[in-house]
Amino acid sequence: MKKILPSLEEFRLNGTPYPVVDPSTLPVDVLAALDRYMRGRTVSHPVYIYIQDWVGFCGAVERGDISI
């Protein structure tokens, strides 16, 4: 069974080239999977991630590449 992921609101931080999202409110299991997915990726902030990384993570979950 595939996990339904919540929508995260995108916004812009000063000095970031792309919109970001705040994943800190995600359920613990989803946040842990996202943390594993984000290893080795460039982030501009210790909490927020770029929207394209969130979209890529969601796509990987939907395809079944990541199971939660």
C-alpha positions, -999 to +999 in steps of 0.1 A: +000+000+000+014+034-010+016+062+016-004+093+009+019+122+014+007+156+027+009+187+007+035+212+019+032+249+012+061+263-008+075+297-001+107+317-008+134+326+017+156+356+011+187+346-008+175+312-020+173+307-058+142+283-056+111+280-035+114+258-004+090+238+018+091+231+056+090+193+062+092+196+100+055+189+104+057+156+086+049+123+104+080+107+119+081+078+094+078+102+064+104+126+078+128+097+084+124+085+048+128+121+035+160+124+056+174+093+039+164+106+005+181+140+011+215+125+020+241+140-003+218+167-017+225+204-015+203+223+009+203+260+016+188+258+051+190+234+080+152+229+081+137+238+048+143+219+015+139+230-021+105+223-036+121+202-064+136+178-038+101+174-022+085+168-056+113+142-064+107+125-031+070+124-036+075+109-071+098+082-057+072+073-031+044+072-057+065+050-080+073+026-052+111+034-052+107+045-016+084+026+008+073+041+040 
